[in-house]
Amino acid sequence: MARTIAERLSFQHFFHANRAAYFSSAFAYSRLTHAAGLCLFLIFFFLFPGDSLQAVIGTPVILGFLAYFALTVLFHRKMLYAAHKITVVKNPPRTQFEKVGRDLVEFPRQFFIVEFILLSICTILPSMIWSASSELTNNIFIAVIFTMALDYLVMERYVTPPLLALRREGAVIDLAPMLSIKYKILMVCLLATAVLAVNVWAKTELHHERLQILIIQRPAKLPLLTDNEIRRFSSDLLLSTLGICAAFSLIVWLMVYRFAGALSKIEKAMNEVHQGQFGQTTTSLTPDETGSLNNRLDGVVQTIQDKISQLQTHSSEMHAAANLMADISSEQNQSLVRQSASVTQTSSTLNELLESSKQISESASSVVNFAEDTEKHATNGLTNMNNTVQLMSAVREQNHASVSDIIQLSEAIQEIEQVLNLIISIADETNLIALNAAIEASSAGEYGKRFKVVANEVRGLSDRVTKSIQNIKTLTETIQNATSRLVVASQENSEKVEDTYESAQMTYRYFQEISEWAKKSADAAKQIYIAIQQQRMANQQISVSFTDISHDIVELAATSERYKQYAGTLKKFSSSMESVMAYFKIQSNDNGLLK
């Protein structure tokens, strides 16, 4: 319960609970620290009074003391404002992130140096230049030095949570040099030496001042100085010295206790590691040498734990792999036996296939010869058919010419008939004219007798012409009829010639296709013959390969048997490793912190 409350009141819990409020409280913390210094000053002033407070108010020593507190508050505020600005912002640049981390690492030491310098400038120098009460100066020095020690120790605790948070968030920061034990011991020795020196100097000055007062103001009472008064002055010096030594011893005891506590945690963790238990870690919140040692030990233990976990996993996997290898070796032996029988059967089948390939090769050779002969005959038939097509084309042209001549003859006969009809018409008219002339000559008597003879002759000639024309017309009609029959026969013959020509052309195309297919068949037969020859050679090679495979299977069987023996050896080794790994106890730790 008390530990839970202490954790909730710690800087670590406060920082993770509310970062903004954590850095905002830094300003109040700075003022409270220095207010504690003022309280210490008042305590020392009233416990060891010297001159009255009213006598020294407004002196340069008091003013320097107040200036010292004001300057340290400003310096403290400046640093914490920068840390607050970078830590609260989301996703800051990595370089700026690491720079602020290094500033936080160096801040406590720098702040202590600045405080010491301000103390020297603001208080020690004024006390040397202006006269003031030695008791007042002593009280101021003691209060300031203890304030510096308190401020330094609290500052260490205050800066540690942001530094650890920065390192967890990926900043590359070395925390070991921040507040090393050597530096703390040096600081404590320096503070103790300064306090003792100032106290002795102040008490010596105080005695000197009192003696001066007695010598100047009351010289008559100097011989009356009693042993009690001298003893009281000595007791004041002794008490103040003892008080400072006690405070110094307390600080040293706290530091030794803290260092011893860290070492006891490391010893406990090492004992657990020695016993094979890796359940606890030794993570420390203080970034000094002990904290660095704790963290590095935690890293080593975590690494060993991871490696042991990996070894346990690998041991289990090795055991399972050994079992699996043994099973696989047995199955492989059985499979090799089956494969050997299959290879033997396949070899027999290949031998039969070689014989079949030989027969197929011979048949393919005959097919090639037959295809070549077919191609030759098809080529000859194509040539003859081409000649036939050419002859049919000539007959077709001659037939077209004959039909054209017959048509022209028929047209000429028709023209002759027209001319004959005209001649017959003229002969008829001539005969009629001759008849009329004979009649007129008969009526003329003796005078028309000769004209009558001429007319009769003309008439007789006209009759003979008419008869001849009739005969010629009869012959032309006969010729016309014969010509018409010849035209019809010629047209029929022309149609048959056209049909024959088209059939010849179609036959020629068929012969072309037959020739092409014969050529393709010959080429295909050749390719088949070549493929069969190649397949025959491949079968021969496969037969040789199967013979080699049969020998390899025998060797693999022997190798598989050796693997089975190796698997048994590996299984024994993994069992031994599991018994060794059983010594180590890996436990889970949720918080990961050893408080």
C-alpha angles and dihedrals in degrees: 000000000000090000092051091051091048090051092051091049093047126106090243094059093042092051095051092042096056122354096184092053089043094060093038089057089056091081092053089046091054092052092046091051093054092042086058087054090054090050090052089050091052092046092052091043094054095038092051104025120190121163119356119278092236090059094059102035108119095021117136090251092061091044091050090048091054091045089053092055093046094050094047090051090052093049091047092048093050094054096044091049090056092048091047091050095054100036098050096045117093121245099354120188112279095234091052089045092056093042092057089047091054090047090053090049092054097038102087093051093043090047092052091050091049091049091051092049091048090048091054094046100040103037115012097048094045090050090053094046101041123042114246140155112294089213091054092048091048092051092048093050093048092047093047095047093050089046089053091050092048092046091049095050094045090045089057091055092042096053096042100077095053090047093051090046091051091050092048089051092058106270114144101231129153105215098181098086094049102090108356121186090240090057092047092051089047090050094049092047091048092049093045092048091048093048093047093046093048092045094050090044092048094047091047091050090047092054090045091052093048091049090049089051091050092046095047104033103027110019090153090063095052094091088047092063103128131218089244092060093047088046090050091052090049092046090054090054091044094047094049091047092048090047092053091046091050091051090047091049090049091053092047091048091051091050093047090046090051092047092046091048091054090048091049090053090050090048091050091049092048091051090052090049089049089053090050096253116135100169100111132059129208100218110163130202095209114085097208127108093284091047090048090047091049092049093046090047088049089052092049092048091047090050091049090047091051092047092048090049088050091048091050090049092046091046091054090045090048091051091049090045091051091052090045091048091052091049091046091049091053092046089045091054091051091045091050091053090052091046092050091055090045091050091051091050091045091052090055090048090050091053090053089046090054091055091048090048090054092053092045089050091054092047090048089053090055090048090052091053092047091048091051091051090048090051091052093049091047090051092051092047090050090052093049092046090051089055090048091051090051092050091048089051090054092047089049092053092047091049090051089051092049092049089050092051092048091050090050090049090051090051091049091051090052089053090049090053090053090051091048092051088052091050091049090051091050091047091051091050090046091051091051091048091049090050091052090048092051091052091049091047092052090053091051094060120202092000095058099044096098092044088052091055090051091047091051091050091050089048092050090048090050091052091049091049090050092051091047091049090050090053091047090048090051090051092046091050089051090049090046092052091048090047092051091051089048091051091051091047091047092051091049090047089049091053090050090048089052091050091048091048093050090047089050091051092048090048089049090053090048089052089050091053091045089051092049093047090046089053092047090047090051091049092046090048089052091049090048090050091049092046091049090051091049091047089051091053090045090051089052090051091046089052090053090046092051089053089054090045090054090055091045091052090055090051091046090053090055091046092048089054090053090048088054090055090047090051090055091051091047091049090054090049092050091049090053090048091050090053089051093047090050087071091069118075116206114196130180120239116196101194096039092209130111105209 
